[in-house]
Amino acid sequence: MVLVRLLLFIALAAIGVALLLWLVTRDPRYLRFIGMTLKFTLIVLAAILMWFVAERLLAPMLGTLI
């Protein structure tokens, strides 16, 4: 869970900085960066959460094999 919180904190910080830079410069590349950061964060978050679910479902089965 620490990994998820760290990912979200870093993503929110990057989005906040990019939003501030966009407000100052009105350069559209910062909006694209925000979009890419959001997409990447959601994909990585989904992968981490699927890993947690798989671990939760497979752990009892793997424990009986050992």
DSSP file (Angstrom, degrees, kcal/mol; ACC not computed):
  #  RESIDUE AA STRUCTURE BP1 BP2  ACC     N-H-->O    O-->H-N    N-H-->O    O-->H-N    TCO  KAPPA ALPHA  PHI   PSI    X-CA   Y-CA   Z-CA
    1    1 A M     >        0   0    0      0, 0.0     4,-2.2     0, 0.0     5,-0.2   0.000 360.0 360.0 360.0 -27.5    0.0    0.0    0.0
    2    2 A V  H  >  +     0   0    0      1,-0.2     4,-2.6     2,-0.2     5,-0.2   0.893 360.0  55.0 -63.0 -37.8    3.0    2.3    0.5
    3    3 A L  H  > S+     0   0    0      2,-0.2     4,-2.4     1,-0.2    -1,-0.2   0.900 107.3  49.1 -61.7 -41.6    3.8    1.9   -3.1
    4    4 A V  H  > S+     0   0    0      2,-0.2     4,-2.5     1,-0.2    -1,-0.2   0.922 112.4  47.4 -65.0 -44.4    0.3    3.1   -4.1
    5    5 A R  H  X S+     0   0    0     -4,-2.2     4,-2.5     2,-0.2    -2,-0.2   0.903 112.2  49.7 -64.8 -40.5    0.4    6.1   -1.9
    6    6 A L  H  X S+     0   0    0     -4,-2.6     4,-2.5     2,-0.2     5,-0.2   0.921 111.1  49.7 -64.2 -43.6    3.9    7.0   -3.1
    7    7 A L  H  X S+     0   0    0     -4,-2.4     4,-2.5     1,-0.2    -2,-0.2   0.931 112.7  46.7 -59.6 -46.8    2.8    6.7   -6.7
    8    8 A L  H  X S+     0   0    0     -4,-2.5     4,-2.7     2,-0.2     5,-0.2   0.896 112.0  50.5 -65.0 -39.9   -0.3    8.9   -6.1
    9    9 A F  H  X S+     0   0    0     -4,-2.5     4,-2.3     2,-0.2    -2,-0.2   0.937 113.0  45.1 -63.8 -46.2    1.7   11.5   -4.2
   10   10 A I  H  X S+     0   0    0     -4,-2.5     4,-2.4     2,-0.2    -2,-0.2   0.913 114.6  48.9 -64.5 -42.1    4.3   11.8   -7.0
   11   11 A A  H  X S+     0   0    0     -4,-2.5     4,-2.6    -5,-0.2     5,-0.2   0.925 112.2  47.7 -64.5 -44.1    1.7   11.9   -9.7
   12   12 A L  H  X S+     0   0    0     -4,-2.7     4,-2.5     1,-0.2    -1,-0.2   0.882 111.8  50.6 -65.2 -37.1   -0.3   14.6   -7.9
   13   13 A A  H  X S+     0   0    0     -4,-2.3     4,-2.4    -5,-0.2    -1,-0.2   0.925 112.1  46.8 -65.4 -43.4    2.8   16.7   -7.3
   14   14 A A  H  X S+     0   0    0     -4,-2.4     4,-2.5     1,-0.2    -2,-0.2   0.906 113.8  48.2 -65.3 -40.8    3.8   16.4  -11.0
   15   15 A I  H  X S+     0   0    0     -4,-2.6     4,-2.5     2,-0.2    -1,-0.2   0.899 111.0  51.4 -66.5 -39.4    0.2   17.3  -12.1
   16   16 A G  H  X S+     0   0    0     -4,-2.5     4,-2.2     2,-0.2    -2,-0.2   0.918 111.8  45.8 -62.9 -43.8    0.1   20.3   -9.7
   17   17 A V  H  X S+     0   0    0     -4,-2.4     4,-2.6     2,-0.2    -2,-0.2   0.923 114.0  48.6 -65.3 -43.6    3.4   21.6  -11.0
   18   18 A A  H  X S+     0   0    0     -4,-2.5     4,-2.4     1,-0.2    -2,-0.2   0.885 111.1  50.7 -64.8 -37.6    2.3   21.2  -14.6
   19   19 A L  H  X S+     0   0    0     -4,-2.5     4,-2.3     2,-0.2    -1,-0.2   0.905 110.8  48.9 -66.1 -40.6   -1.0   22.9  -13.9
   20   20 A L  H  X S+     0   0    0     -4,-2.2     4,-1.6     2,-0.2    -2,-0.2   0.919 112.0  48.4 -64.1 -42.9    0.8   25.8  -12.3
   21   21 A L  H  X S+     0   0    0     -4,-2.6     4,-2.8     1,-0.2     5,-0.4   0.881 110.8  51.3 -64.8 -37.0    3.2   26.1  -15.2
   22   22 A W  H  X S+     0   0    0     -4,-2.4     4,-2.7     1,-0.2    -2,-0.2   0.905 107.8  52.3 -66.3 -39.5    0.2   25.9  -17.6
   23   23 A L  H  < S+     0   0    0     -4,-2.3    -1,-0.2     1,-0.2    -2,-0.2   0.848 115.4  42.2 -63.8 -32.6   -1.6   28.7  -15.7
   24   24 A V  H  < S+     0   0    0     -4,-1.6    -2,-0.2    -5,-0.1    -1,-0.2   0.914 131.3  20.6 -79.7 -44.3    1.6   30.9  -16.0
   25   25 A T  H  < S-     0   0    0     -4,-2.8    -3,-0.2    -5,-0.1    -2,-0.2   0.699  82.5-141.2-102.1 -21.5    2.5   30.2  -19.6
   26   26 A R     <  +     0   0    0     -4,-2.7    -4,-0.1    -5,-0.4    -3,-0.1   0.780  45.1 157.3  59.2  29.0   -0.7   28.9  -21.3
   27   27 A D    >>  -     0   0    0     -6,-0.3     3,-1.4     1,-0.1     4,-0.6  -0.747  41.1-144.8 -85.0 124.5    1.5   26.4  -23.2
   28   28 A P  H 3> S+     0   0    0      0, 0.0     4,-1.8     0, 0.0     3,-0.2   0.666  90.1  76.4 -67.7 -15.2   -0.6   23.4  -24.3
   29   29 A R  H 3> S+     0   0    0      1,-0.2     4,-2.1     2,-0.2     5,-0.1   0.806  90.0  57.6 -66.4 -25.9    2.3   20.9  -23.8
   30   30 A Y  H <> S+     0   0    0     -3,-1.4     4,-2.2     2,-0.2    -1,-0.2   0.871 104.4  50.9 -70.4 -35.3    1.6   21.1  -20.0
   31   31 A L  H  X S+     0   0    0     -4,-0.6     4,-2.2    -3,-0.2    -2,-0.2   0.895 110.2  49.6 -66.7 -39.1   -2.0   20.0  -20.6
   32   32 A R  H  X S+     0   0    0     -4,-1.8     4,-2.7     2,-0.2    -2,-0.2   0.900 109.6  51.9 -63.7 -40.0   -0.7   17.0  -22.7
   33   33 A F  H  X S+     0   0    0     -4,-2.1     4,-2.6     2,-0.2    -2,-0.2   0.900 108.4  50.9 -62.6 -41.0    1.8   16.2  -19.9
   34   34 A I  H  X S+     0   0    0     -4,-2.2     4,-2.4     2,-0.2    -2,-0.2   0.923 111.4  48.2 -62.1 -44.2   -1.1   16.2  -17.4
   35   35 A G  H  X S+     0   0    0     -4,-2.2     4,-2.4     2,-0.2    -2,-0.2   0.922 113.1  46.6 -62.7 -45.2   -3.1   13.9  -19.6
   36   36 A M  H  X S+     0   0    0     -4,-2.7     4,-2.7     1,-0.2     5,-0.2   0.894 112.2  51.2 -64.6 -39.5   -0.2   11.5  -20.1
   37   37 A T  H  X S+     0   0    0     -4,-2.6     4,-2.6    -5,-0.2    -2,-0.2   0.909 110.5  48.8 -64.7 -42.0    0.6   11.5  -16.4
   38   38 A L  H  X S+     0   0    0     -4,-2.4     4,-2.5     2,-0.2    -2,-0.2   0.930 113.0  47.1 -62.5 -45.8   -3.0   10.7  -15.5
   39   39 A K  H  X S+     0   0    0     -4,-2.4     4,-2.3     2,-0.2    -2,-0.2   0.936 114.4  46.4 -62.3 -46.8   -3.2    7.8  -18.0
   40   40 A F  H  X S+     0   0    0     -4,-2.7     4,-2.6     1,-0.2     5,-0.2   0.909 112.5  50.5 -62.3 -43.1    0.2    6.4  -16.9
   41   41 A T  H  X S+     0   0    0     -4,-2.6     4,-2.7    -5,-0.2    -1,-0.2   0.913 111.4  47.7 -63.1 -43.3   -0.8    6.7  -13.2
   42   42 A L  H  X S+     0   0    0     -4,-2.5     4,-2.4     2,-0.2    -1,-0.2   0.888 112.6  49.2 -66.1 -38.3   -4.1    4.9  -13.8
   43   43 A I  H  X S+     0   0    0     -4,-2.3     4,-2.1     2,-0.2    -2,-0.2   0.938 114.8  43.5 -66.1 -46.2   -2.5    2.1  -15.7
   44   44 A V  H  X S+     0   0    0     -4,-2.6     4,-2.4     2,-0.2    -2,-0.2   0.900 113.9  51.4 -66.5 -40.2    0.2    1.5  -13.1
   45   45 A L  H  X S+     0   0    0     -4,-2.7     4,-2.5    -5,-0.2    -1,-0.2   0.914 110.1  49.2 -62.9 -42.6   -2.3    1.8  -10.3
   46   46 A A  H  X S+     0   0    0     -4,-2.4     4,-2.3     1,-0.2    -1,-0.2   0.900 111.2  50.3 -62.9 -40.6   -4.6   -0.8  -12.0
   47   47 A A  H  X S+     0   0    0     -4,-2.1     4,-2.0     2,-0.2    -2,-0.2   0.912 111.8  47.3 -64.8 -42.2   -1.6   -3.1  -12.5
   48   48 A I  H  X S+     0   0    0     -4,-2.4     4,-2.1     2,-0.2    -2,-0.2   0.921 113.2  47.9 -65.2 -43.9   -0.6   -2.8   -8.8
   49   49 A L  H  X S+     0   0    0     -4,-2.5     4,-2.2     1,-0.2    -2,-0.2   0.867 110.3  51.8 -67.8 -35.2   -4.1   -3.4   -7.6
   50   50 A M  H  X S+     0   0    0     -4,-2.3     4,-2.8     2,-0.2    -1,-0.2   0.878 107.9  53.2 -66.1 -36.4   -4.5   -6.4   -9.9
   51   51 A W  H  X S+     0   0    0     -4,-2.0     4,-2.6     2,-0.2    -2,-0.2   0.922 108.6  49.5 -61.6 -44.0   -1.3   -7.8   -8.5
   52   52 A F  H  X S+     0   0    0     -4,-2.1     4,-2.2     2,-0.2    -2,-0.2   0.908 112.4  47.8 -61.5 -42.2   -2.8   -7.4   -5.0
   53   53 A V  H  X S+     0   0    0     -4,-2.2     4,-2.3     2,-0.2     5,-0.2   0.927 112.6  48.2 -65.3 -45.0   -6.0   -9.2   -6.0
   54   54 A A  H  X S+     0   0    0     -4,-2.8     4,-2.8     1,-0.2     5,-0.3   0.907 111.8  50.0 -62.7 -41.3   -4.0  -12.0   -7.7
   55   55 A E  H  X S+     0   0    0     -4,-2.6     4,-1.8     1,-0.2    -1,-0.2   0.906 111.4  49.1 -62.8 -41.3   -1.8  -12.4   -4.6
   56   56 A R  H  < S+     0   0    0     -4,-2.2    -2,-0.2    -5,-0.2    -1,-0.2   0.873 116.8  41.2 -66.7 -37.8   -4.9  -12.5   -2.4
   57   57 A L  H  < S+     0   0    0     -4,-2.3     4,-0.5     1,-0.2    -2,-0.2   0.856 120.5  40.7 -79.7 -36.0   -6.6  -15.1   -4.5
   58   58 A L  H  X S+     0   0    0     -4,-2.8     4,-2.5    -5,-0.2     5,-0.3   0.694  95.5  78.6 -88.6 -19.5   -3.6  -17.3   -5.3
   59   59 A A  H  X S+     0   0    0     -4,-1.8     4,-2.1    -5,-0.3    -1,-0.2   0.900  93.1  49.4 -60.0 -44.4   -1.9  -17.3   -1.8
   60   60 A P  H  > S+     0   0    0      0, 0.0     4,-1.1     0, 0.0    -1,-0.2   0.898 113.7  47.1 -63.6 -36.8   -4.3  -19.9   -0.3
   61   61 A M  H  > S+     0   0    0     -4,-0.5     4,-0.7     1,-0.2     3,-0.3   0.911 114.1  46.2 -70.0 -41.1   -3.8  -22.2   -3.2
   62   62 A L  H  X S+     0   0    0     -4,-2.5     4,-0.9     1,-0.2     3,-0.3   0.807 106.6  60.1 -72.3 -27.9   -0.1  -21.9   -3.2
   63   63 A G  H  < S+     0   0    0     -4,-2.1    -1,-0.2    -5,-0.3    -2,-0.2   0.815 102.5  51.8 -68.3 -30.3    0.1  -22.3    0.5
   64   64 A T  H  < S+     0   0    0     -4,-1.1    -1,-0.2    -3,-0.3    -2,-0.2   0.718 103.8  58.8 -79.3 -19.5   -1.4  -25.8    0.4
   65   65 A L  H  <        0   0    0     -4,-0.7    -1,-0.2    -3,-0.3    -2,-0.2   0.757 360.0 360.0 -78.6 -24.8    1.1  -26.9   -2.3
   66   66 A I     <        0   0    0     -4,-0.9    -1,-0.2    -3,-0.2    -2,-0.1   0.468 360.0 360.0 -83.7 360.0    4.1  -26.3   -0.1
